[in-house]
C-alpha cells in the first residue's frame, strides 16, 4: 500500500486548475484525481496511472499539468 498523499502545494494547484475555465480536460482530470487523494489513503487506479504516465511522456503538456500527473502517479499502488 502506498501511503503518499497529495501535498498542500499540489492540492492548491489542483484547486486552481479545476476553477480555471480555460484549463484542458486532461489537466482537470488529473487535478480531480490529485485532489481526491489529499488527506486520504486513496490510491491511484490502474487506468489513471496509465493516463498520467502518458501525460508525463508527452511534450504537449505544460509544467503544471505534468506536476499534477507526477503527483497522481506517485500515489499509485507500488505492487502494480
C-alpha positions in Angstrom: 0.0 0.0 0.0 1.2 3.5 -0.9 0.8 6.0 2.0 1.7 9.1 0.0 -0.9 11.9 -0.1 -1.2 14.9 -2.3 0.8 17.8 -0.7 -0.9 21.1 0.1 1.1 22.8 -2.7 -0.2 20.3 -5.3 -3.7 20.4 -3.8 -3.7 24.2 -4.2 -2.6 23.8 -7.9 -5.3 21.2 -8.4 -7.9 23.5 -6.9 -6.8 26.4 -9.1 -6.8 24.1 -12.2 -10.4 23.0 -11.5 -11.6 26.6 -11.1 -10.0 27.9 -14.3 -12.4 27.7 -17.2 -9.5 27.7 -19.7 -7.9 24.6 -18.4 -7.8 21.5 -20.5 -9.9 18.4 -19.7 -6.7 16.5 -19.3 -5.5 18.9 -16.6 -8.9 18.9 -14.9 -9.0 15.1 -14.8 -5.6 14.9 -13.2 -6.4 17.7 -10.8 -9.6 15.9 -9.7 -7.6 12.7 -9.0 -4.9 14.6 -7.1 -7.4 16.5 -5.0 -9.3 13.3 -4.2 -6.1 11.9 -2.7 -5.4 14.9 -0.4 -5.7 13.9 3.3 -6.9 10.4 2.5 -5.3 7.0 2.0 -6.8 6.6 -1.5 -4.5 5.3 -4.2 -4.4 6.0 -8.0 -6.3 3.4 -10.0 -4.6 1.5 -12.9 -6.3 3.4 -15.7 -5.4 6.8 -14.1 -1.8 5.6 -13.7 -1.7 4.8 -17.4 -3.2 8.2 -18.2 -0.8 10.1 -16.0 2.1 8.2 -17.4 1.2 9.2 -21.0 0.8 12.8 -20.0 4.3 12.8 -18.5 5.8 11.3 -21.6 4.1 13.8 -24.0 5.8 17.1 -24.9 2.4 18.8 -25.5 1.5 19.4 -21.8 2.7 22.3 -19.7 4.7 22.1 -16.4 1.6 22.4 -14.2 -0.2 19.6 -15.9 2.9 17.4 -15.6 3.2 18.3 -11.9 -0.4 17.0 -11.4 0.4 13.9 -13.4 3.5 13.2 -11.4 1.6 13.6 -8.1 -1.1 11.3 -9.3 1.5 8.7 -10.4 3.4 8.9 -7.2 0.3 7.8 -5.3 -0.1 4.6 -7.3 -0.1 1.1 -5.9 3.5 0.1 -5.7 2.7 -3.6 -6.3 1.3 -2.9 -9.7 
